[in-house]
Amino acid sequence: MNSKVTLVRLATVALGFNALVSHADDSLPSWNDGPAKQAIFEFVKATTTEGSPQFVPPEARIATFDQDGTLWVEHPMYTQVTYCFERVPALVKEKPELKNKEPFKTVLSGNREAMAKLSTNQLVEILVATLSGMSVEEFRAEAKKWLGEAKDARWKRPYTELTYQPMQELLRYLRANGYKTYIVTGGGQDFVREYAEQTYGIPPEQIVGTAGGTTYGYDKAGKPFLTKDPKLLLNDNNAGKPEGIHLMIGRRPVAAFGNSTGDRQMLEYTKAGDGARLAMLVLHDDAEREYAYGPAQGLPDTKVGTFTQALYDEAKKNGWMVISMKNDWKVIFPFESKL
Amino acid sequence: MNSKVTLVRLATVALGFNALVSHADDSLPSWNDGPAKQAIFEFVKATTTEGSPQFVPPEARIATFDQDGTLWVEHPMYTQVTYCFERVPALVKEKPELKNKEPFKTVLSGNREAMAKLSTNQLVEILVATLSGMSVEEFRAEAKKWLGEAKDARWKRPYTELTYQPMQELLRYLRANGYKTYIVTGGGQDFVREYAEQTYGIPPEQIVGTAGGTTYGYDKAGKPFLTKDPKLLLNDNNAGKPEGIHLMIGRRPVAAFGNSTGDRQMLEYTKAGDGARLAMLVLHDDAEREYAYGPAQGLPDTKVGTFTQALYDEAKKNGWMVISMKNDWKVIFPFESKL
């Protein structure tokens, strides 16, 4: 073999190796090439490359994610609300006086049409009754049991399998680059903590959610325990999201991800910081593979996970990226990519 | 050299090496040998040795520390209360109507005897007036400036230098063994966050403290910001400590450290978990090198950091370790060990 051939071979090997590295560098295989994926890569490069003018030191790399509709399915109803409805029979067994009392009577009837017409106050009454009054340990056991058994009606799978594969990749990609990933959810903090570590790799102390107080007390044997109170401490929606972030994290996020008007203030607050910031909203525009709702962009209006046209316009104006489920995501669920 | 001599030399080297390792293993050089130091070593060995029946997986290794009187000096007055008193002149400059109003008038007079006689309600009024009403950023700037300038009257040093060297070693030793260290303080969460990362290596998201709410709003340019509210969300003392731990961490600590009756429930809650648990209380019994107060064990009674005899007896009964500053600590402050 002469040296010229050797050089050519070496060059080929080198090129092949580069191509391989470049391919292996794609930590977001379920994302189609496009502006959303590109924005993520550019943001991570800018904030994690030493010497970059937008470099963020590792301890300040905070990324916050809404959960319902951002990390997993929220239609036709938030999973936790389904849990609360399905807890009502057990609750009535403990407290028979609720059997003929509204709104419990309607929930017991199983009449979905009537249940959909419950007022917000009635809904809150059901949530409070099923999410407080027990010890933290009892609640954890109940929630764990339900999560292990309950299945979504459309996919016939546990709710914890209905997470979005592209977002799972994004969580892992950010963590691999030194970001601490938090869930900042309007859902109940204790409920989400019960599965987030296993489902997303996010530990209990990195869950910020709607939270009630607890009361410290002792059982008959003198052993201390915490009882879940009906008192609301943090309504982690809308302005409550940045307020909750300050309370529980104490730092402004560098990146924030949501999907509805309840996430607007979290994204605003994130973008108001100095330097590179990433703010993204998932638009559910894929009725075939998941659901389609807005009412932004002429999508059907809905009460669950509302994404208004005003939010869409604000995103475009402020440089927030809108992720199109239909166009940006190759697959929706982890079980699809494993088929 | 014959082989017998070689063996002897090798044995000597080996023994020397072992002695060296054993010495290097002492991660708590400012602790005297005794039951407190031994309890720490045994606890860490039991909970971090794979295969140990008391092994705790890394993600569950949570250690919580009270701050005032446990990690740094709290006498003659909590540092944050001194901060609040010293903020009063600036507050009155902004709000001249407070100048002749009590309790601000007394604080402005500088009469220490009169200040010591202020009622709890008057004290709370001063705390609320100096810790709320401004933006989170304004508060941070004020606290940071004060911490950089203010000095303790006895040691003529910044308050952040008056941390306990043995506890600093303990924090580092636990972290080196996979423990996540939290501060759980009756002090203001935002105040402690301002210096804890630099002073103890504990980041803002690992500070649980007494916390007020914030309100999200916009400045004239439309930029969002958070204002500190006078509304109390969490009184992180006594039963508030385990309640705050559940709210902010969501896991039961495996080890907890305190020094006063306000820490009792945190230690109880920690010890009520399964497996190996470590609960320790610092007893201030060293008037010469720091302060002496109880009233446990006949030490002088005090309002700041009260350690009652009942708490002492409970500690002995429940297997909580009492750390004697006088007997267990070789040095008190980091600057002493550097002399």
Interface residues (C-beta under 8 A of the other chain):
Chain A: E59 I62 V136 K180 Q189 D190 R193 E197 P203 P204 E205 I207 A211 G213 T214 T215 Y216 K223 P224 F225 L226 L233 L234 A239 P242 E243 H246 L247 M248 I249 G250 R251 Q265 E268 Y269 A272
Chain B: E59 V136 K180 Q189 D190 R193 E197 P203 P204 E205 I207 A211 G213 T214 T215 Y216 K223 P224 F225 L226 L233 L234 A239 P242 E243 H246 L247 M248 I249 G250 R251 Q265 E268 Y269 A272
